[in-house]
Amino acid sequence: MTAPVSEAHRVHATNEEREAEALGRYLLGSGPSSEEIERYVRGSRVLFPDAPRREAAVVEFALRRRWALPLLDGACGLVEPDALLRRKLILMLAILETSPGRADAFEPVTGSRPAVLARLFFHAAKGGLRCLAGLAVLPIARQSG
């Protein structure tokens, strides 16, 4: 895996690079490497050249208010699975998942059956709460653009 992006580079980053950084951190809890960011920027330019204003507003809202990203992800997954935010997350997820240095992050969870079930229940409950909260935030995010 290549080195994470330096602080100096972040100062001069493009919107797409900042987007890649935010989405990577949201998905895995750590910033993507410069190579992963580069792959995201290239993919994003090909796949999303002209986003509808309303959908772009949701992405921009989530990036300006990072606390809203998981909420909007949950809400869009529930009511708009093909939303621009979800498609951008899927692009970043595909890039991270195919990066050899990140393979361990995508290994199955191990443990006793009760422990795995408890973890599954916890994540399902957390996801459900995020969806509900996101449904309240989504109309605000759409109008922010």
N, C-alpha and C positions, 0 to 999 in steps of 0.2 A: 504494500500500500504506500502511496506517496504521502508526503508530509501534509499536515493540515495547512490551510491557508494562513499566511502571516497577518498580523494586525495591520502592518503597513499596506498590504494589498487590499484589505477590506476598505480602507479609506478611499481608494480609487476604484472600487468595484462598480460594475454596471448594475442596473436593476435586476437583470437576469442572474447575475452572480450572487447578489444579496438574496434573491429569491431561492436559489439553490442552497445557499448556506442555511437559511431559515428552515426550509423544508427538510433538509438533511438532519439538522438538529432535532426537529420535531419527530422525525421517524426513528432515529437511532440514539438520540441523546448526545451526539457528538457531531462536530462539524465535518462536512465532506472534504476530501482531499482536493487539491487544485485540479487534478486530472478528472475527478468525478464532477466538479463544478464545470469544467470545460465541456465534458460530455453532455451535461444538462443544458448548458447554453446552446450548444449545437442542436440538440434534439428539440429544445423549446422553440428555437427559431424556425425549424422545419415543421413541427407539429402545430404550433399555435401562432401563426404569423399575424392574424388579425382577430383578436378576441372581441366579442360583443361587450360594449361598455358596461352593461349591468353585471356580467360575469367577471370582467376585469376588476370592477369595483370591489367584489367580494374578496378576490385575491389580494388586492392592495390593502383592504381593511385588515385582513388577517396578518399581513406582513407588518403593518404599522402597529398593530396591537397583538403581539404574539400570544397573549393569553386567550385570544379568540380563535386561534388556529385549530386547536382540538375540537372546539365547540362547532365551528363552521364545517370542519371535516365530518363530524358526526351528523350534523343536520343535512348537509348536502348528500351524504351517503344514504340518508333515509328518504329524502324527498326529491333529490336531483342527482342521482348517481353518475350522470354524464356531465356534471358541472365542470367548468374550467379548473377550479381548485382541485377537484378529485383527479382529473386527468393529469394535472401537473404533479400531484403527489404520486400517482402511479408511475409517471416517467421517472421521478427521482428514486422511487422504490426499486424499479427495474435496474437502474444504474447501480444503486448500492448493492442490490442482491447479486449482481453479476461481477462485482469487484472482488477479486480473490482474497484481498486482505480483510474483507468483511464476512467471509463465509461463516465464521463462528456465531455471528449475530443472528443467523437464520437457521441455526440448528434447532431441532425439536427440544422442547423442555423435558427434562427428565425428573424423576422423583417418584415417590409413592403415589398410588392412585388417589388417595384422599388429598394429598398436597397439590397434585396437578388439578384436581377438580375444584379445590378451594381457590387456586390461582385463576382458573377459568371463570368461576363464578364472580370473583372480584373484578376481573377485567370486563366481563359482560355487564355487571352493574355500573361500573365506571363509564363504560361506553354508552349505556342507556341514559345515564344522567347527562353526559355530554351532548347527546342527541337532543334531549329535551331543552337544555339550556341554549343549545345552538339554534333551535327553532325560534327562540325569542330574539337572538342576535342577528339571524340571517336577513330579515327585512331591513334592519338598520344598516347592515353592511351593503346591501344592494343599493340603498338610497345614498350612500356616502360618496359615490363616484360622480 
